[in-house]
């Protein structure tokens, strides 16, 4: 009960008797997963959408116009005219940015476990 009362947050325990912390870290690093951006999440790094084709059909141009992103239609798909900064480190992800990143299939976040002692 004393241990349970001192646990706060999203914590897990690994009990290992036949390996060291370095072995555990090595296994946990292999199991990091990419995650989609969610509205309200804090961006840990800057992210820009590169200029060029997006793979999206021309019916989606209104979405880009609402975000003030310069586009043109080339060979039946939307192309970004110039690089566009979508996430800034330390700022929250806006709902429209989260939707755009999802439509483009970009998963800028990662989650996994870390070893602390």
Secondary structure, 3 states (H helix, E strand, C coil): CHHHHHCCCCCCCCCCCCCCHHHHHHHHHCCCEEECCCCCCECCCCEEECCEECCCCHHHHHHHHHCCCCEEEECCEEEECCCEEEECCCCECCHHHHHHHHHHCCCCEEECCCCCC
